[in-house]
């Protein structure tokens, strides 16, 4: 397994679990704003500690953060505050598996948004086919439409809008990560996201103490699904680009369904397994790992 696929699977595993943690958090008494503000605060503290330990001290870390304030504002909004809140609110109306499936629209958003900004990246028919195949797998994985009427539709739309925000952040991050270290971008964006979310959180404080499960889910979400995931995210972004990073959203529904089956005893249907096969093929084509074999004489120069 290549380094890219190892990082991608690791990130998908952490983010796939995040939908479960968010669902438990909002069902356990934490409002979407309070849950996401606490999530970004804890992650910011952890990332700041990591940055200080790896960059050469507090003075160097603070200097790097000050230099990246513009990037922090953009990424804090597009890659954290806005999509975090949209997904959390969406999960008050739909279940975690549906949210993960809706999030799989990120690659197509990344493909379309990146056209004018990343002209040097070749899309090619195989990558387009990979995106299409992955979306077909997501359709099979979804099975039936979510129940709940207009509110369920609104919740699903909120997650799709979060995908647009994530895709935009991925393109911007790819353009900016070349000049700024990933841990600096991760730390500064989480600090900015917390500041964006804090006013909303103060207006929506819990009326009663959240459950112990909600608190545990918040901690897991902040440590694994945010702090650790942000470091991996920017590493993949720097090495492989936004479009190949966005393919992680094809793997997340499979992880989300697996976690639901193991933790919540949700049934795993044959349609889900068929969808996963299509999704994995889409990731392989979209990332360039799977290519048609060339004919033996195709590469030979003409006599």
SELUM-773223 format. One line per field, with one value per residue (C-alpha): residue number from 1; residue in one letter; chain; y, x, z. Coordinates in Angstrom, 2 decimals, always signed. Layout:
// SELUM-773223
num	NUM,... $
residu	a,... $
chaine	A,... $
c2	Y,... $
c1	X,... $
c3	Z,... $
***
This chain:
// SELUM-773223
num	1,2,3,4,5,6,7,8,9,10,11,12,13,14,15,16,17,18,19,20,21,22,23,24,25,26,27,28,29,30,31,32,33,34,35,36,37,38,39,40,41,42,43,44,45,46,47,48,49,50,51,52,53,54,55,56,57,58,59,60,61,62,63,64,65,66,67,68,69,70,71,72,73,74,75,76,77,78,79,80,81,82,83,84,85,86,87,88,89,90,91,92,93,94,95,96,97,98,99,100,101,102,103,104,105,106,107,108,109,110,111,112,113,114,115,116,117,118,119,120,121,122,123,124,125,126,127,128,129,130,131,132,133,134,135,136,137,138,139,140,141,142,143,144,145,146,147,148,149,150,151,152,153,154,155,156,157,158,159,160,161,162,163,164,165,166,167,168,169,170,171,172,173,174,175,176,177,178,179,180,181,182,183,184,185,186,187,188,189,190,191,192,193,194,195,196,197,198,199,200,201,202,203,204,205,206,207,208,209,210,211,212,213,214,215,216,217,218,219,220,221,222,223,224,225,226,227,228,229,230,231,232,233,234,235,236,237,238,239,240,241,242,243,244,245,246,247,248,249,250,251,252,253,254,255,256,257,258,259,260,261,262,263,264,265,266,267,268,269,270,271,272,273,274,275,276,277,278,279,280,281,282,283,284,285,286,287,288,289,290,291,292,293,294,295,296,297,298,299,300,301,302,303 $
residu	x,x,x,x,x,x,x,x,x,x,x,x,x,x,x,x,x,x,x,x,x,x,x,x,x,x,x,x,x,x,x,x,x,x,x,x,x,x,x,x,x,x,x,x,x,x,x,x,x,x,x,x,x,x,x,x,x,x,x,x,x,x,x,x,x,x,x,x,x,x,x,x,x,x,x,x,x,x,x,x,x,x,x,x,x,x,x,x,x,x,x,x,x,x,x,x,x,x,x,x,x,x,x,x,x,x,x,x,x,x,x,x,x,x,x,x,x,x,x,x,x,x,x,x,x,x,x,x,x,x,x,x,x,x,x,x,x,x,x,x,x,x,x,x,x,x,x,x,x,x,x,x,x,x,x,x,x,x,x,x,x,x,x,x,x,x,x,x,x,x,x,x,x,x,x,x,x,x,x,x,x,x,x,x,x,x,x,x,x,x,x,x,x,x,x,x,x,x,x,x,x,x,x,x,x,x,x,x,x,x,x,x,x,x,x,x,x,x,x,x,x,x,x,x,x,x,x,x,x,x,x,x,x,x,x,x,x,x,x,x,x,x,x,x,x,x,x,x,x,x,x,x,x,x,x,x,x,x,x,x,x,x,x,x,x,x,x,x,x,x,x,x,x,x,x,x,x,x,x,x,x,x,x,x,x,x,x,x,x,x,x,x,x,x,x,x,x,x,x,x,x,x,x $
chaine	A,A,A,A,A,A,A,A,A,A,A,A,A,A,A,A,A,A,A,A,A,A,A,A,A,A,A,A,A,A,A,A,A,A,A,A,A,A,A,A,A,A,A,A,A,A,A,A,A,A,A,A,A,A,A,A,A,A,A,A,A,A,A,A,A,A,A,A,A,A,A,A,A,A,A,A,A,A,A,A,A,A,A,A,A,A,A,A,A,A,A,A,A,A,A,A,A,A,A,A,A,A,A,A,A,A,A,A,A,A,A,A,A,A,A,A,A,A,A,A,A,A,A,A,A,A,A,A,A,A,A,A,A,A,A,A,A,A,A,A,A,A,A,A,A,A,A,A,A,A,A,A,A,A,A,A,A,A,A,A,A,A,A,A,A,A,A,A,A,A,A,A,A,A,A,A,A,A,A,A,A,A,A,A,A,A,A,A,A,A,A,A,A,A,A,A,A,A,A,A,A,A,A,A,A,A,A,A,A,A,A,A,A,A,A,A,A,A,A,A,A,A,A,A,A,A,A,A,A,A,A,A,A,A,A,A,A,A,A,A,A,A,A,A,A,A,A,A,A,A,A,A,A,A,A,A,A,A,A,A,A,A,A,A,A,A,A,A,A,A,A,A,A,A,A,A,A,A,A,A,A,A,A,A,A,A,A,A,A,A,A,A,A,A,A,A,A,A,A,A,A,A,A $
c2	+0.00,+3.42,+6.24,+8.20,+5.40,+4.81,+8.48,+8.53,+5.49,+6.88,+10.19,+8.48,+6.36,+9.37,+11.47,+8.57,+8.29,+12.04,+11.70,+9.27,+11.58,+14.59,+12.68,+11.53,+15.07,+16.88,+14.17,+14.38,+18.01,+20.03,+22.57,+22.51,+25.84,+24.84,+21.44,+22.91,+25.81,+23.41,+21.12,+23.86,+25.23,+21.86,+21.15,+24.59,+24.06,+20.62,+21.85,+24.87,+22.57,+20.42,+23.47,+24.85,+21.46,+20.96,+24.47,+25.46,+27.12,+29.43,+32.54,+30.89,+29.34,+32.66,+34.40,+31.76,+32.11,+35.90,+35.58,+33.25,+35.36,+35.90,+32.19,+31.51,+33.66,+32.01,+28.43,+28.99,+29.93,+27.63,+24.55,+24.62,+27.06,+27.03,+23.32,+22.15,+24.02,+22.96,+19.27,+19.46,+21.21,+18.79,+15.87,+17.25,+16.39,+13.32,+10.35,+10.14,+7.71,+10.01,+12.92,+10.98,+10.02,+13.63,+14.69,+12.49,+15.31,+17.03,+15.52,+16.77,+20.20,+20.18,+19.18,+22.01,+24.73,+23.88,+24.26,+27.99,+27.89,+24.75,+24.73,+22.92,+19.82,+17.34,+16.03,+13.43,+10.93,+8.39,+10.87,+12.04,+8.41,+7.81,+10.68,+9.42,+5.84,+7.01,+9.01,+5.96,+4.00,+6.66,+6.44,+2.67,+3.12,+5.58,+2.98,+4.88,+8.54,+9.78,+10.05,+13.20,+15.39,+18.92,+19.12,+16.01,+17.53,+20.73,+18.77,+16.92,+20.20,+21.69,+18.88,+19.33,+23.05,+22.02,+20.01,+23.15,+24.92,+22.05,+21.89,+25.63,+25.38,+22.49,+24.48,+27.53,+25.42,+23.77,+27.17,+28.46,+25.39,+25.69,+28.77,+27.90,+24.77,+22.51,+22.57,+26.38,+26.39,+23.75,+25.61,+29.08,+27.95,+26.22,+29.36,+31.47,+28.95,+29.06,+32.85,+32.64,+30.08,+31.56,+34.22,+31.61,+29.21,+31.85,+32.44,+28.71,+27.48,+24.14,+24.49,+21.44,+19.53,+17.37,+13.62,+11.83,+10.26,+13.71,+14.88,+11.75,+12.20,+15.84,+14.86,+12.11,+14.49,+17.20,+14.98,+12.43,+13.95,+17.45,+17.91,+14.69,+14.80,+18.38,+17.41,+14.50,+16.66,+19.32,+16.65,+15.04,+18.48,+19.42,+16.12,+15.21,+18.21,+19.09,+16.82,+13.64,+14.73,+15.14,+11.43,+10.72,+11.56,+8.45,+6.27,+8.04,+6.64,+3.09,+3.82,+5.64,+2.64,+0.24,+2.31,+2.48,-1.31,-1.93,+0.79,+1.28,-2.21,-0.77,-3.41,-3.62,-4.26,-5.81,-2.44,-0.92,-3.54,-3.05,+0.69,+0.32,-1.70,+1.04,+3.71,+1.97,+1.59,+5.28,+6.21,+3.99,+5.57,+9.12,+8.88,+7.29,+4.04,+2.01,+2.54,+0.42,-1.67,-0.38,-2.66,-3.99,-2.05,+1.12,+2.95,+1.94,+4.76,+4.67,+3.27 $
c1	+0.00,+1.37,+1.97,-0.88,-3.40,-2.20,-2.72,-6.05,-7.38,-6.17,-7.92,-11.09,-11.17,-10.94,-13.40,-15.81,-16.02,-16.59,-20.16,-20.91,-19.31,-21.26,-24.54,-23.95,-22.94,-25.97,-28.33,-26.67,-27.50,-24.83,-26.05,-24.27,-22.57,-21.45,-20.20,-18.21,-16.80,-15.57,-14.22,-12.13,-10.93,-9.61,-8.06,-6.43,-4.81,-3.48,-2.20,-0.55,+1.30,+2.41,+3.54,+5.56,+7.23,+8.14,+8.90,+11.66,+9.83,+6.97,+8.50,+8.97,+5.49,+3.82,+5.78,+4.66,+1.04,+1.13,+2.56,-0.29,-3.19,-4.73,-4.71,-6.06,-9.13,-9.98,-9.30,-10.82,-14.07,-14.13,-12.40,-13.74,-16.32,-18.82,-18.73,-18.42,-21.59,-23.46,-22.70,-23.58,-26.87,-27.57,-27.17,-29.95,-32.24,-30.60,-28.60,-24.82,-24.69,-26.74,-24.50,-21.38,-22.96,-23.91,-20.35,-19.11,-20.02,-16.72,-14.74,-17.16,-17.20,-13.41,-13.26,-15.56,-14.24,-10.64,-11.03,-10.15,-7.64,-5.62,-5.21,-1.87,-3.51,-4.61,-8.09,-8.19,-10.93,-9.82,-10.06,-13.46,-14.53,-13.28,-15.37,-18.41,-17.90,-17.49,-20.69,-22.46,-21.21,-22.50,-25.90,-25.98,-24.74,-27.53,-30.12,-33.28,-33.96,-33.77,-37.10,-38.19,-39.70,-38.52,-36.37,-34.45,-33.97,-32.72,-30.32,-28.95,-28.62,-26.70,-24.12,-23.86,-23.20,-20.51,-18.96,-18.80,-17.04,-14.57,-13.80,-13.16,-10.88,-8.98,-8.24,-7.21,-5.08,-3.30,-2.37,-1.19,+0.35,+3.46,+4.58,+3.27,+3.84,+0.84,+0.90,+0.88,-2.18,-3.92,-3.28,-4.10,-7.27,-8.58,-7.93,-9.78,-12.63,-13.09,-13.31,-15.90,-18.02,-17.74,-20.50,-22.98,-22.00,-22.62,-26.10,-26.87,-25.49,-26.95,-29.97,-28.89,-25.69,-24.77,-24.59,-21.34,-21.55,-21.75,-18.68,-16.72,-17.76,-16.65,-13.20,-12.82,-14.02,-11.58,-8.51,-8.91,-11.36,-9.89,-6.37,-4.84,-6.92,-5.88,-2.20,-2.84,-5.09,-2.47,+0.19,-1.88,-2.71,+0.96,+2.06,-0.82,-3.12,-6.75,-8.40,-6.72,-7.38,-11.08,-11.32,-11.27,-14.97,-15.68,-14.25,-15.91,-19.44,-18.10,-16.36,-19.43,-21.65,-19.14,-18.99,-22.79,-23.02,-20.43,-21.46,-25.18,-26.06,-27.26,-27.78,-25.33,-27.18,-25.91,-26.44,-23.92,-21.30,-21.91,-21.62,-18.33,-16.89,-17.80,-16.45,-13.09,-12.81,-13.61,-10.89,-8.39,-9.19,-9.40,-6.07,-4.28,-3.56,-5.57,-4.80,-5.56,-2.59,-0.87,-0.30,+3.24,+4.18,+2.25,+5.19,+7.70,+8.95,+7.98,+10.72 $
c3	+0.00,-0.98,+1.44,-0.10,+0.44,+4.00,+4.89,+3.06,+4.93,+8.25,+7.61,+6.39,+9.53,+11.82,+9.87,+9.40,+13.18,+13.49,+12.20,+15.01,+17.58,+16.28,+16.37,+19.95,+20.92,+19.52,+20.78,+24.21,+24.91,+23.08,+20.52,+17.13,+17.91,+21.40,+20.22,+17.34,+19.37,+22.05,+19.34,+17.74,+21.09,+22.29,+18.89,+18.79,+22.19,+21.18,+17.82,+19.43,+21.81,+18.89,+16.93,+19.84,+20.37,+16.71,+15.44,+17.84,+20.71,+21.56,+20.00,+16.62,+16.75,+17.52,+14.77,+12.27,+13.40,+13.03,+9.54,+8.52,+9.81,+6.37,+5.58,+9.08,+8.50,+5.17,+6.25,+9.68,+7.98,+4.95,+6.38,+9.91,+11.26,+8.38,+7.43,+11.05,+11.98,+8.84,+9.40,+13.10,+12.37,+9.53,+11.93,+14.10,+11.16,+9.57,+10.82,+10.73,+7.79,+5.57,+6.55,+5.58,+2.27,+1.51,+2.31,-0.53,-2.90,-2.03,-4.97,-7.60,-5.92,-5.84,-9.50,-10.60,-8.30,-9.15,-12.92,-13.07,-10.19,-10.93,-14.73,-14.45,-12.97,-15.59,-14.94,-17.68,-18.51,-15.91,-13.05,-14.26,-14.54,-11.00,-9.68,-11.53,-10.36,-6.79,-6.95,-8.37,-5.38,-3.02,-4.73,-4.20,-0.64,+0.13,-0.77,+0.02,+0.55,+4.13,+5.90,+7.69,+5.00,+4.37,+7.48,+6.46,+3.00,+4.63,+6.80,+3.78,+1.87,+4.79,+4.56,+0.79,+1.33,+3.81,+0.98,-1.17,+1.69,+2.22,-1.50,-1.64,+1.40,-0.20,-3.34,-1.33,+1.00,-1.92,-3.31,+0.08,+1.71,-0.44,+1.45,+4.93,+6.98,+7.44,+11.28,+11.17,+8.90,+11.01,+14.29,+13.04,+11.26,+14.40,+16.45,+13.88,+13.70,+17.46,+17.37,+14.58,+16.46,+19.95,+19.59,+18.31,+21.08,+23.75,+22.31,+22.34,+25.65,+26.79,+29.05,+31.03,+31.56,+28.54,+28.98,+29.71,+26.26,+24.68,+26.60,+25.64,+22.01,+22.10,+23.37,+20.76,+18.05,+19.09,+19.54,+16.73,+14.28,+14.44,+15.87,+14.52,+11.35,+10.56,+10.63,+8.26,+6.07,+5.42,+4.87,+2.12,+0.72,+0.47,-1.04,-3.34,-3.85,-3.14,-5.68,-4.45,-0.86,-1.64,-2.51,+1.23,+1.28,-0.80,+1.96,+4.88,+4.31,+4.52,+7.80,+9.13,+8.32,+9.90,+13.09,+13.16,+12.87,+15.59,+18.03,+17.34,+16.02,+12.72,+9.96,+7.06,+3.79,+0.57,-1.16,+1.25,+0.37,-3.37,-2.92,-1.10,-3.98,-6.45,-4.11,-3.72,-7.48,-7.85,-5.38,-7.21,-10.59,-9.26,-7.44,-10.41,-8.56,-11.07,-14.74,-17.79,-18.91,-22.01,-24.95,-25.13,-28.25,-27.49,-25.97,-28.61,-30.84,-34.50,-36.81 $
***
